[in-house]
Amino acid sequence: MMNNFLRLFLITGILFLYTGMSECQEDTSIEGNYEIDDINIKFIESSTFDESTIKGLLASKSGDYFDMTTFLLDVERIKKYYFDNGFFDAEVDTGLFTNIEDKEINETFTVKENARYEYLNINYSGIDSISADLTGKIQNQKNSFTIKGRYYSKDSVNLERGRIMDLLQDNGYATASALNPEIFKYVTNIDSLFYKVNIKFVLDPGKKYEFGKTVVKFTNDKYNITEDDIRRELEYKENEMYDKSKIVKSEINLTRFSILENPRIVIDTINENSNKINFIVNAVVGNKYDVTPEVFGYYFQNSFYMGTGVSFNDLNFFGDGRVLTSRARFYYNSPKNNRLEFVNTISQPFLFGNRFITGNWNIGYEYRLQDDIIQSIFKNSFNVVYELPDYTYVNNLQFRWELENSRFVLNNDIVSEEEEILLPNFDLNEFISKFGFTIIHSSVNNIVFPSAGNYQSYEIEESGLLSGVIRKIFNTASYSYSKFTNLSSAYINLSNREVNVTAVLAFKLLAGIIAEYGQNSFTFLGQEFSSDRVPRDTRYFGGGSTSVRGWAARQLGIVPDKDLGGNFTYENTVEYRVKPFLSMSNEYLRDLGFVGFVDYGNVWSDIGKFKLNEIAIAAGTGIRYYTIIGAIRFDVGFKIYDPQPGPIGGSNWIFAPGSNFNDKYNFQFGIGNTF
């Protein structure tokens, strides 16, 4: 109380002082007449949160007219934020400094955090009637958000309450409820209890229920969608124990039935006598056909292409939720590097009668112009994805089989600087059959701004088993090789909060190897060639906005031709991602973010050529704007260490004598996170 009285006395004194000093002014009031010039945040002894975070809490903004009520409420906003993050004894002092001549005022908030409180005991009341197994899951500290010894935060308490409710509702207690948690702060002379809090979750599980009957209700059914089409996507059965997660999964399954618009499963009635819950599936049938224009960005071989196109969709092609998509697309990178494709895709969400297996069949034609070489490709591919249960480490398995018949045409001779013809115009056909198998694990918590979890993919690709037979029968060019690629990423939350995360440390590892085998040769211009028989789209490339960002796309590599890539790659990236304005009321600034990064790695012609001193290092910074389609990003990367600087770069290290800084950086643009 004394601190509040003293603060009020000081503020009143300041107001009287400046009122007396400005008698010549027509209006001596500060409120509504003085513009806020600057807002300062000062910290005493410690600062857990940065200045921008605290400023984001304030209703007062630079450029606004000063308002005493808003100013005092800002003090309470800061106190509440600290309280919600475990600083129960935080103090906030204030200061006002006016410029009478310019009619401006500066606000100062001085924060003394004091001690931060930790969880000591976490209690759960009202669960005496549930099973010992479920009680153990609720009280299990391994999965809890309120772990003994961790700092208190309101976010973690809310997340823990949500976790408990999910457990109850996934184990039959459909009507379970929870009161606001009770928080007890210790006031004691016992050292071991200093700055500790107890949390008590007050729960009411209610009755345990089973699934009853489910009625399917159609709206606007004009394409003969049947009840069986709907029921096959339901994860639950009548008389099973109620499980909310099965309702959620069933709705997700139904969304894959593309012709349905926002399918929902809602409670119809609850039979208290039989303890059964009856449901209604509201299936709104949409239009079967649609035509959609497209504008997009895409990556091929680390090069970014802008594109446009149009697609036609039949959302129930011959029934069973099957979707036919016919698409025409044009991709543009440069006048000598662009693509045109026509593709028909049939997607089957319920393959082999199993809701966990989906399949795609793609057949189409692609025209490519790349560095004076015209490539015409007829493609035919099959993809099957098997989604595994949530409790398994591996999340899904993917199998693909790609068949390609390509024709390469070079209309103009390639001539060297000495005017010697290196390669005359030619026409070459090749056949490729590729089998691919991918194992994926993902525990990443968010696609747009991941802050926890990790991702791993292991891909094996083989070409040669079938194409070798075709080569002998039709005397065409083909490839025989095996390829293995591992992509891993991990994310660490650096914020002092569990939700609305503002700072993340992200890691990426990419490693891949291609091994040629067998009779990997072809006949061209009457001669037999047998080296580097791996298709360009299969090789690894260095540089670009998703690789080592100090180099432009396909400009990094210890290879004879960087534009043709190599057979071995190794890359690492560390990124610090921050969204400093997430707490601000301005909806446009909230989605603005920044990145600092270090990339290192390279591409080699084969693994035997790998050398540690040839690992390139880049560092830089970037800006992000997060949208529903992902992050729109601009980066600038600097070549900290260039293993092949050449005459332009001048030196290996960016600040070494003779370094040419004009060749030591690159600007990058992209859509979506780098990983």
N, C-alpha and C positions, 0 to 999 in steps of 0.2 A: 504493500500500500504506500509506504514511504517513497519507493522508487517512482510509482505512478504520480504521486503528489509532486515530487521534485521535478519530474519531466513536464508536468502541466505548468508548474511555476516557471520553469525555464522558457517554455514555448510562449507563455503569456508575457513574460518579460521581454522576449525578443519582439513580439508583436507591438508592445507599447514603445519599445526603444525606436523601432523603425517608423512607427507612426509619428513620434515626436520629431524625428529627423526629416520628415518629408511634409512639413506643414504647408509648403508652397504648392504641393500637388492638389489637384482638384478632388481626387478620391484617394483617401488614405487606407482603404481596405485592401488586404492581400488577396483574399478569396475572390476569384473571378476576374481579377485585374492583373495579376502577376502570372506570366507564362513560365512553366517549368523548363529551365534551361538544361539541367543535368540531374541525374539521379545517381548517387554514389552508394556503394555497398562496401562497408568496412568490416573486418573480422578481428576479434581479439583472441589471441592465443592459438586458435585453430580454425580451419575452414574446410569442413567436409564437402560442402557443395560450392561450386564456383559462382562467381558474381552473376554470370548470365542466367543461371538457373534461378537465383533469387529474384533478379529483375523480371523474369518471366512470370513470377507470381503476382506482381503488382498490377493494380488497376491504373495507377498513375503512370503516365508516359511522357517522355520529353516532347515538348510542343503543346501539351495540354495546359489549360488554365488551372492554377492551383486551387484545390478544394480541401479544406481542413478535414471534413468527414472522410473523404477518400483516403487522405493521408493517414489518419488514425486507423482506418480499417486495413490499410496495407500493413501496418504494424501487426495487427492480429492475423493477417494472412501469413506473414513470415513465421510468427509463433506457432500457428497451427501446422505449417509445413514441417517445422522442426519437431513438434510434438508427435506428428504422425510418423516420423522417422526415428523415434526413440530418444530425442532430446527433450525430456519432460521439464527440465529446469532451464531451458534456454532463455536468454535475456535479449531484448531488442531495445536499444536506445536510439534517439532520433536527433536530428539537427536541421535547422532551416537557415539558409543564408541568402539574403535578398540583395539585388542590385536595383536600387531605387531609380537610378537614371535610365536604365534600360527596361525597367518594369519586369525583371526576371528573378526567378527564385531557384535555388538548388536544394534538393532534398538529400539528406544523408541518413542511412540506416546502419547502425553499428550493432553487430551481432556477436554475442558471447555465448558459445554453444554450451559450455559446461559439459558434464558427463553424459555419455550415451548409455542407455539402459539395455540390458541383455535379458533374454528369456531364462528363467530358472525352472519353474514347474509348469507343465502343460497338462491340464485336467479336462476330462470329457465326462459330463454328467448326462444322465438320461438314457444310457445305453445298456442298462442292466438286463433288459429283456431280449437283447439280440444274442446271436451265437458267439461262442468264444473265438471262433475263427475270424468272424467279421470284426469283433472287438479288437483282436490282435492287429488286423489291417489298419484300423482307425488309429490305434495308439503307436503304430510302427514309426519310429522317429526317422528311419531311413528314407521314407517317402514324404515326410512332413515338410511343411513350409515354415513351421515354427519350431526350430530345433534348439534345444538347450545350448546356451553359450553364444548363439547368434544374436545380433542386434534386433531389437524390436522394430517393426514397421507395420503400419496399418495395412499396406498392400499384402504383406506376407500373412497377416491374420485373416484377411478376406480370402486369399487363395487357399489357406488351410480350411476355412469353413466350406469353401466350394469343393475341395477335395473330399471332405467328410460327407457332404450331401451327395456327391457323385457315387461314393461307395455305398451309401444307404440305398439310393435309388437304383443302383445297378444290382442290388441284391434283394429286391422284392419290396422295399419300403417306398412305394410310389408317392405317398403323401408326407414323407419325412419333412421336418422343418427345423429351423435353428433360430434361437434368439440372438441378439447382438452379444458377442463374446464379452465376458467380464474380465477387466484388466485390473490387477492389484499391484500397486507400487509399494515396495518396502520402504518404511521409514524406521530405521533401527540403528543401533550402535554396533551391531555385529558386522565385522569387516567382510565376511563371506557373503553377506546379503546386500552390501552396498551396490546401488545402481542395478538392481535386479527387479524383474516383474514376473508375476504369475498370470497365466492366461487360463480362463475357464470357458470351455465351449458348452453351452446349454442346448441339448438336443432333444427332439421329440420324434422318435422313429415312426410312431404310429403302427398301423397294421401291416402285415406282410401279404402281398397280393400275387396273383397269377395272371397270365394273359388269358383273356376271354375270347369272345368272337370278334372277328374283324370284317366289317362291311366295306365293300368297294363301291364308291359312288362316282360315276362319270359325269363330267360336264362337257357339253359340246363334242360328243363322241360321233365322229363322222368317218372314221377310217377303220372301223371294226376292231378296235383295240379290245382285248378280252380280259376277263378277270384273271385268267391264268397268267397273262403277261405281267400283271401287277403282283400277284401273289408269289410268283417265283422269285421276286426281288426281296421278299420279307425275310429277315434274319430270325424271326421268332415263330413259335408255333403255339397253338391253343393249349392251355393247361401247363405250360412252362412257367417257371418263376419269373415274375416281372423283372425286366432289366432295361433301364432307360437307354443304355448304350446301344442295345439292339434296335431300339426305335430310331436312334440317330443314324446308325449304319443303314437301316432299311431306307430311310429318306435319301441318303447319299446314293444308294443303289438305284432308287427310282429316278434320281436326277440324270443318271446315265441313259435313261430311256428318253431320248432327246425330244420326242414329240410331246412329252408331258411338260406343262408349265407349272413350275413351283409346286411339285407334289408334296402334300403334307399328310402326316398321320396324327390324328387328334383323338383325345379321349371322348368316347360317346357316353357311356354310363359306367358307374361303379356299383357292383353288386356287393353290398356289405355282408349279406348272408353267406355267399359262397366265396367272398374275398377275391373276386375276379374283376378285371377291368376290360371293358369292351371298347373297341376302336373303330374309327371310320377313316378310310383312305380317300382323301379328296383328290381325284385325278382329273385335272383340267387338260383336255386334249387341244393342242395348238394346231397351227397350220402345218401341213405335211411338207410343203415346198417353200423354199425361200432363196432369194438371190442376194448376195452380200458383197459389196465392194470392200477392198482391203488396202490398207497402207501399213507397211511394216518395216522393221529392220532385222537383218539376219547376218550370221557369221558363217563364212566358208573359209577354212584354212587360215583362221585368225584375221581375215579381211572382212570389213563391215560393208554390207550392201544395203542400200535403201531399195524398197520395192513397192510395187502396186499390183493389184490383181482383182479378180472377181471370182466368186465361187457360187455354185448352185448346189443346194442340198435337198435330198429326199430323206426326211427324217424317220421314215418307216418303210424302207425299201424291202418289198416282199415280206413285210411283217417281222415279228420277233424283235422289234427295236433296232433292227439293222439300219445303218445310215449310209447312204451313198453321197459322196461329195465329189463334184467335178470342178476342177480349179484350173485357172489360167493365171500365171504369175510372171512378172518381169522384174529381174534383179539388176541393179546398176551399181557398179563400183567406180568405173572409169570408162572412157570411150573404147579402150581395148580390153576391158574386163567386165563382161556382163552375161546374163543368162536369161533364157526364156523357157518356161516349162508348162506342160499340160499334164495333169495328173487326175486319175480317177481313183478314189479310195472307198473301199467298202469296210465299215467298222461293225464288228459283231460283239455286243456287250455280254453275251451269254453263250460262250463257246463251249461245245461239248456238253451242254446241259449243266454247266458249272458257273455260278455267279462270280467266282473268283478268277475266272479265266476270260480274257478279252483278246480279240484278234483283229488284225488289219490286213487287207490285201490292197496293194498299190500297183497300178499299172499306168504307164505314161511315157511321155517323150520329153527330152530336154535338149535344148540348143545352147551351146556355150561358145563364146568368143573370148579367148584368153591369149594375149600376146601373139596375135596373128595366126593362131591355130584355132580352127573351127572344129568343134566336137559335137557330133549328133549321137544321142544316147537313147536307146529304147530300154525302159526299166520295168522290172517286174519283181515285187518283193512281198514277203509274207512275214508278219510280226505277231508273236504271241506273248502275252504278259500274264503271269500267274502271281496274284497277290496273296501273300502268306498272312496268317493270323498275326494280330498285334503283339502277342507275347513272344514271338520268335525274333531272333536277332536280325535275320535276313527278312527284308520287307517285301521284295518281289524279285521274280526271276523273269528274264526276257530272252526270247529266242527269235532270231531273224534269219531269213534266207533271201539274199538279193541276187537277181540275175540281171546282167547288163550286156547289151550288145552295142559297142561304140564304133563310130567311124571318125577317124581323124583326117582332116584335110588341111594342107598348107598350100595356099594358092600362090604365095610369093616366095622366092628363094630367100634364105637367110644368108647374108653376106657378112664377112668379117671386116674389121677396120682396114685390112690390107687388100680388100676387094677380092678375097678368095672365097669361093662358094663353099660354105660348110655343110649346108643341107638344102637340096633342091626341093621343089614342090613335090608333095607326095599325097597318097591316099592309102590309109591303113585301117584295117578292121581288127577288132579284138572282142573276145568274149570273156566275161567275168562271172564267176559263181562264188559268192561269199556266204559263209555260215558264221553267225555271231551268237555268242551267249554271254549274258551280263547278269551279275549278281549285285544287288543293291541293298544297302542298309541306310536308313535315314531316321534320325531322331531329332531333326532340326525343327524348332518350334514355330518358325514363321518364315514364309517365303520371301516377303517383301523386305523385312529387316530382321534377319535371324539373329538371336542373341544367346541361344543355348543349343546344345546338342551337337551332333556330328553327322557327316555323310561320307559313305564309302561306296565306290563302284569298282567292280573288277570285270573287265571285258576281254573276252577271247574272240579273235576273228581268224578264220581260215579260208584261204582261197587256193584251189588247186585240185581238190578231189574230183569234182565234176568237170571243171574247166579243162583239166588235163586230158580227159576222155574226148571232150568236144574238139580240142586242139588237134588230136590225132585224126579224128574223122573228117573235119572240115578244113584242116590246115590253116587255122586262124591263130592270131596272137592271143595269149592268155597269161595268167600270173599264177605262181605257186609260192605262197608265203604264209606265215603265221604271225599274228599280232597280239600283243598283250598290253593293256592299258589300265593303270590304276589312277583314279582321281579321288582324293580324300580332302575333306574340309572339316573344321571345328570352330566353334564360336564360344567365347567367354564373355559373360555379362560383367562390365566394369562399373555399372551404375549402382547406386545404393537403393535400388528398388527392384521389385520383381515384375512389375507391369510398367508400360510406357517407358521402356528402356531407352536411355539417351546415349550410352557409350558401349561399344563392343570391340573386342579384339578378335580378329578373324584370321584363320590360318588355312593355307591351301598347299597340297602336294600333288604334283602330276608327274608320273613316271610311265614311260612306254617304250616298248622294243618291238621291232619287226625283224623277223628272220626269214630269209628266202631259202627255198629248198628245191630239190628235184631238178628236172631239165627246164630251167627257167629262161628259155630263149625264144626268139622269133626270127623269121626271114623277112628282110626288108631290102629292096633294090638289089636282089640277087645275093645278098650277103646275110649271114647268120649273126645275130647279136644276142649276148647273154648276160649283160650287166645291168644293174639297177632296174630290175623288172618288178617294180611295185607301182601301182597306179598313184597318180598325184594326189587324189582325194584321200588316199589311205595314209600317206606319209605325215610326219610331224613337222610343224612349222614354228618358228620363233619370232617373237615381236608381235605388236598389236595390242589392242585395248583389253584383251583377256589373257595376255601373256606377259612377257617382260616389257614393261611399258616405256622404257627409254628408247626403244626401237620401233619403227613403223612395222606394219604387218609384213611378214615374210622377209624381213631385212636382218634377221639374226640367225646364225647357224655356222657351225664348223663343217661346212659341206661344199662340194664343188659349185653348186648353184643353189643359192638360198631360196630362189623362187620355186625350186623343185622339192625342197624339204629334205628330211633325213629319216633314218631308220631307228634313231634312239633319241629320247628326250628326257630331261629332268628339269623340273621347275618347282620353286617354292615361293609363296607370297605370304607376307604378314601385313594386315591392314588394321588401322585404327579408325573405326567408324563412329561418328558422333552426330547426334541430332540435337543441337543446343537449344532450339526454340520450341521443343515439344510441349512445354508447359504454357506457352504463350496463347493468348486468346485469338491472335491473328491466324486464321486458318491457312493462309498462304505461306506464312513463315514456318508454321509447325512442321511442314513436310520437307523443309530445306535441311540438308546435311552436308557434312564435309568428311574427307578421308585423307589420311596420311598412310603411305605404303612403302614397302621395300619388296622388290621382286628380284629373284636371282635364278639363273638356270641357263640352259642353252639347248641346241639341237646338234647332234653329231651324225655323220653318215652311217656309222654303226657303233655298237657299244664298245668295241675294241679300241676306238679312237678317243674315248672319254679321257679328259684330263681335268684335274681340279683347277688349274690355273686358266682354264678356258670357260669357267663359269662366269657369265656376265652378271653384273649387279646394276640394278636401277632403283631409284627412289624418287618419290614425288608426292604430289598432293592433288586433290580433286574436289569437285563439288557435285552434290547429288540433289535431285529433286524426286521425291518418292510419289509415285502415282499408282493407280490400280493395276496398271500393266507392268509395274516394276520401276526401278530407278532409272531416270534419265541422267546420264553422267558425262562429265567433262574432266579429263585428267591431263596433267602435264608430268611426264616422266623424264628423269635426268639419267644419263649414262654415267653412273658412279665409277664403274670399272668396265672397260670395253676390251675384250681379249683380242679383237681384230680392228684396231682403230684406223689403220691404213693412212694414206697421206692426208685425208681430209680431217679425220679426228685428231691427228697429231700425237696423242699419247694415250696410254692405257687408262690412266686415272684422270678424272675430270679436272682436278686442280694441279696436275703435274706440269712441269715446265714444257712449253710448246703445245699445250692443249688448245684446240680450237673450239671454243665454247659454242659456236654456231652449229656444230655437228654433235652437240652433247645433250640434246633434248628433243622430245617429240610430244605433240598434242594428240590426245586420244578422245574419241567420242563413242558412246555405246548406250544400249538400252538394256536394263536389267543389271543385277549385281555381277561383278566380275566372277564370283563363285558363291 
